[in-house]
Amino acid sequence: MPTTAYPAAVRPDVETLWQYNQLHHDIRPTDVGIGLGSHDLGVATHTAQLYQASMFPLIVFTGANAPTTVERFPRGEAVHYREHAIEKGVPSEAILLEPRAKNTSENIDFTRAVLADHGCVDSIRSATLISRPYQQRRSYAIFRKHWPEVEVICSSLPLELDEYIDTIGDADRVIDMLVGDTQRIWVYPERGWAIEQEVPTAVKVAYDRLVNAGYTSRLLPA
């Protein structure tokens, strides 16, 4: 049974990774907001909030399904995100759909293609990338690799660690995902999928301790 409780002994290491994977960018107006599909409906909520604050005039929701989202979003992540944003007051004509992407590289490449199909990709000079909080750094690195000529700002719902775990309702899942995203910061550049980023020693130490504590379900094979 999922629970929001987790051992107090691991909390400092979880907090270290939580802070590292968020970029704390200053939000300002950009040409497009890109909501990355996942199990977290908070991405759509925050995208709608930023749109209503006039941070961008156009939204692209991108995402098909993963094994972790198919039950919650049976028609696809982007489709459900669009519906949620409309419920939050975003006009339907301000939203484009990209319903095929199954990973973050495809999110970026397929979003670019959708914008090209609608004749507006050449006007995109800046983008706000909206994701789960702990996905910011990885998404940023992938975006910079795949679309380097566009300036990117990352944003997420402004929640503290325990608040976020409460919204998801499963501490182990959040910690596993956080550990997995951290590993991808150095693995993806090695595979040519993302730009390189600095990984402080404190982050590597926290990561190693959490792996040793058993938070390994989202790790890539060595």
N, C-alpha and C positions, 0 to 999 in steps of 0.2 A: 504494500500500500504506500503510494507516494506521501512524503511528508516534507514540511518546510524546515524541520529540525536537522541540524548537522553538528558534528563534534566541535566543541569550542576550540579544541587544540588546532584545528586546521583553519580556523577563521582568519588569522593574520596572513596566511599564504593565499587564501582565496581572495582576500581584499587586495593583496599585492597584484594578482593577475587581473582582477576587476579594474583596478585603476590603470594598469598598463595598457589594457586593450581599449580603453576609451581615450580619444584624442583631445577632448575639451576644446574643439574648434569654436571660435566666435561665429555665431550665426549672422549672416547678412543675406540680402537678396541675391538669388542666382537665376539662371535661365530655366532650369527644370529641377523638379524634385523626383528622385528615383527611390521608390519604396521596395526594398528587397524582401521577397517572400520568405516565410519561415512559419514556425508554429505560433509565433508571437503576434497577436492582433494589435499589440501596442505600436507596432511599426505603422500600421494604417492610421491609428489614432493620432500619432505624432505627425505623420505626413499631413493629415487634415488640419491639424493645429497650425502647422507652418504655412500651409496654403492660405488659411484664413487670416494669418498675420502678414500676408502679402510678401512672403519670402520667395515665392516663385509663382509664375502664371500657369504652369503646366505640370502635370504629374504623370509619371509612368510607373505603374505597378507591374512587377516582374516576378514570375515564379509559377512553376507547374505544381508538382507534388514531390515529396520525399516520403519514405516509409513512416516518418514521424508526424506527417501532416495530413495524410490522405483521409484519415477518419475525421479529423476536425474540419478540414476544408475539402470535401469530396469533389467540388467542381474546380479545384485548383486554387492555389494561394492567391494569385493576382486577382482572380475573379472575386473571391471573398473579401479581399482588401478593398477592391473598388466598391463593392456593395456597402462595406462598413464606412468608407469615406463619404459616400453619398448620404448615408444615414446621419453622418456628422455634419452635413450641410455643404459638402463640396459639390458643385454642379457637375453633372455627368460629362458635359462637353469639355471639361478641363482635365479629363483622365484618359490616358491611353493605356491599353492592356498589352502586356507581353506574357503569354500564357505557356511558353514552352520550356523556359530555362530550368535546369535541374542542378545547377551549381553557380557559384558567384561569377566565374568567368563568363558563363553563358548569360547570366543576368546582364552583364555589361555589354557584351557583344550583341545580344539580341535586342536590348533596349536601343542601342545605337541604330540597329537595322529598322526598328519600328519608327524611330524618329526620321530616318531617311525616307521610309515609305510615306510618311506624312509631310514630306517636303520641308522639314524644319531642322534637320541635323546640322546644316551649315551655319545656322544662327546660334548654336549652342556653344558658348564660351565658358560657362561655369555650371556646376551641378551641385545640388545638395543630395548626399547619399544617406538615406534613412534606413537604419538597421536595428537589430538588437544591440543593447549597450556593449556587450563584450565582442561583438562582431565588427566594430568600427575599424580597428587597426588592420585586420586582415582584408576587409572590403576596400579600404583606402589603398592598400598596397596592390591589390588586383586591379583596381580602377586605374591607378597610375601606370601600370604595365600595359593595359589594354587600350586606354584612351588618354595618352599622356598630354595631348594638346589642350585638354579641357581642365580647368581648375576645379578641384573637388573639395567640398566641405562635408564633414560627417556629422550626423546628429542622431540622437535617440531620445526616447522619453527620459526626462531627468529624474531618475530613481536611484536611491541608494541600494547597496547590495541586498540587504534584507528585504527592502520593499519589493525589489524585483523578484526575489525568490518567492515572496508571498503571492505576487501576481501569477507566477507560473505554477506554484503549488507543489514543486518537487525539487528539493535542494540538491539531491544527488544528480539529477538531470542537468541542472544549471551548472554545477561544478564540473561534471564530465564535459559539458560543451565548452566551458571556459578553458579547461586544460587542453582540449582538442584544438581550439582556436589558437591558443598560445603556441602549441607545437607547429602549427601551420605558418607562423610568422617566419620561421627559418627553413621549413621544409619547402614551402611553395617557391621561394626564390631559387632554391637548388634545382627545382624542376622547370624553371623558366616561366612560372605562372604569375609572379608578383615581383615587385621591387624589393630590394633588401632594406631591412630596418634594424636599428640598434636594439639589442636585447641586453638590458642591464643584468649584472651578476645576480642581484637580488631577485629578479624575475626568474632566472634559470634555477636558482636555489629553491624558490617557492614551487615552481613547476615540478622539479625532481621530487620534492617531498610529497606533493599531492599524487604524483604517479605512484610513488612507493606506498602511499596510503590506499591505493586501489581505485583511484578515479581515472580509469583507463578506457572506458567503453567508446570514446570518440577519437582515440588515437589512430593515426595512420600507421600501417605496418612499417617496420624499420627497413 
